[in-house]
Amino acid sequence: MLKWEDLPVEMQSSEVESYYQLVSKRKGSLIFKRCLDWVLALFLLLLTSPIFLILSLWIKLDSKGPVIYKQERVTQYNRPFKIWKFRTMVTDADKKEV
């Protein structure tokens, strides 16, 4: 958990501070929740992996190019993050004329 001083300046308000203090007292339950989230996510990933495999094959057989689309985006606090998703358009669609 971030220290109060490390939070973005926009978030350092009295409303957020009261919530921050409440959450910082419950670190044990937050750690448990985080572990539970990981276990559930892994279980669901295993459960849905056959669907992902079929979808990957369908995309690969339908058009040329990579199955997974990768992009770097920016959060509202200007922090970059990477996103991976199944490709839904043909490769270089923005460069092709209609």
MARDREN-403271 format. One record per residue (C-alpha): residue number from 1; y negated, x, z; residue in three letters. Coordinates in nm, 4 decimals, always signed. Layout:
  mido         v         u         w  marvex
   NUM         Y         X         Z     ALA
...
This chain:
  mido         v         u         w  marvex
     1   +0.0000   +0.0000   +0.0000     MET
     2   -0.3432   +0.1307   -0.0887     LEU
     3   -0.5812   +0.2272   +0.1866     LYS
     4   -0.8890   +0.0081   +0.2223     TRP
     5   -1.1103   +0.2930   +0.0991     GLU
     6   -0.8972   +0.3352   -0.2151     ASP
     7   -0.9387   -0.0245   -0.3291     LEU
     8   -1.1832   -0.0848   -0.6154     PRO
     9   -1.5363   -0.1423   -0.4879     VAL
    10   -1.5370   -0.4947   -0.6373     GLU
    11   -1.2518   -0.5885   -0.4024     MET
    12   -1.4029   -0.4521   -0.0820     GLN
    13   -1.5470   -0.7799   +0.0447     SER
    14   -1.5182   -0.9563   +0.3789     SER
    15   -1.2805   -1.2178   +0.2333     GLU
    16   -1.0470   -0.9530   +0.0967     VAL
    17   -1.0692   -0.7429   +0.4131     GLU
    18   -0.9360   -1.0235   +0.6339     SER
    19   -0.6442   -1.0748   +0.3950     TYR
    20   -0.5879   -0.6974   +0.3719     TYR
    21   -0.5618   -0.6674   +0.7504     GLN
    22   -0.3161   -0.9568   +0.7642     LEU
    23   -0.0956   -0.8018   +0.4949     VAL
    24   -0.1081   -0.4530   +0.6466     SER
    25   +0.0431   -0.5925   +0.9695     LYS
    26   +0.3474   -0.7187   +0.7773     ARG
    27   +0.4664   -0.3965   +0.6139     LYS
    28   +0.8300   -0.4530   +0.7139     GLY
    29   +0.8528   -0.7917   +0.5469     SER
    30   +0.6737   -0.6543   +0.2400     LEU
    31   +0.9317   -0.3757   +0.2074     ILE
    32   +1.2136   -0.6305   +0.2420     PHE
    33   +1.0525   -0.8515   -0.0227     LYS
    34   +1.0129   -0.5545   -0.2571     ARG
    35   +1.3839   -0.4665   -0.2201     CYS
    36   +1.4822   -0.8284   -0.2750     LEU
    37   +1.2645   -0.8402   -0.5875     ASP
    38   +1.4411   -0.5326   -0.7284     TRP
    39   +1.7894   -0.6682   -0.6565     VAL
    40   +1.7059   -1.0043   -0.8139     LEU
    41   +1.5439   -0.8382   -1.1173     ALA
    42   +1.8491   -0.6175   -1.1757     LEU
    43   +2.0822   -0.9158   -1.1411     PHE
    44   +1.8798   -1.1193   -1.3912     LEU
    45   +1.8628   -0.8237   -1.6290     LEU
    46   +2.2424   -0.7976   -1.6261     LEU
    47   +2.2732   -1.1735   -1.6688     LEU
    48   +2.0380   -1.1864   -1.9686     THR
    49   +2.1446   -0.8600   -2.1345     SER
    50   +2.3810   -1.0349   -2.3827     PRO
    51   +2.0878   -1.2471   -2.5019     ILE
    52   +1.8726   -0.9340   -2.5382     PHE
    53   +2.1484   -0.7665   -2.7390     LEU
    54   +2.1805   -1.0625   -2.9770     ILE
    55   +1.8027   -1.0827   -3.0152     LEU
    56   +1.7858   -0.7091   -3.0897     SER
    57   +2.0506   -0.7382   -3.3592     LEU
    58   +1.8744   -1.0376   -3.5123     TRP
    59   +1.5397   -0.8527   -3.5307     ILE
    60   +1.7041   -0.5410   -3.6766     LYS
    61   +1.8926   -0.7361   -3.9432     LEU
    62   +1.5914   -0.9518   -4.0309     ASP
    63   +1.3396   -0.6756   -4.1074     SER
    64   +1.2880   -0.3009   -4.1148     LYS
    65   +1.1220   -0.1225   -3.8273     GLY
    66   +1.1765   -0.0808   -3.4565     PRO
    67   +1.3155   -0.3616   -3.2424     VAL
    68   +1.0872   -0.2874   -2.9488     ILE
    69   +0.7084   -0.2929   -2.9837     TYR
    70   +0.5272   -0.0460   -2.7566     LYS
    71   +0.1592   -0.0595   -2.6709     GLN
    72   -0.0801   +0.0736   -2.4092     GLU
    73   -0.3148   -0.1852   -2.2601     ARG
    74   -0.5865   -0.1789   -1.9949     VAL
    75   -0.6080   -0.3906   -1.6784     THR
    76   -0.9219   -0.5648   -1.5606     GLN
    77   -0.9839   -0.2584   -1.3414     TYR
    78   -0.9600   -0.0204   -1.6406     ASN
    79   -0.6175   +0.1122   -1.5458     ARG
    80   -0.3932   +0.1790   -1.8461     PRO
    81   -0.0367   +0.0487   -1.8484     PHE
    82   +0.2406   +0.0453   -2.1069     LYS
    83   +0.4016   -0.2704   -2.2371     ILE
    84   +0.7327   -0.2996   -2.4222     TRP
    85   +0.8356   -0.6225   -2.5913     LYS
    86   +1.0527   -0.7463   -2.8728     PHE
    87   +0.8762   -0.7161   -3.2063     ARG
    88   +0.7748   -1.0577   -3.3410     THR
    89   +0.5897   -0.9468   -3.6563     MET
    90   +0.6817   -0.7206   -3.9452     VAL
    91   +0.5909   -0.3549   -3.9097     THR
    92   +0.2264   -0.2791   -4.0071     ASP
    93   +0.1452   -0.6496   -4.0479     ALA
    94   -0.2217   -0.5857   -3.9759     ASP
    95   -0.2438   -0.3409   -4.2691     LYS
    96   -0.0814   -0.5697   -4.5262     LYS
    97   -0.2888   -0.8073   -4.7369     GLU
    98   -0.2121   -1.1771   -4.7410     VAL
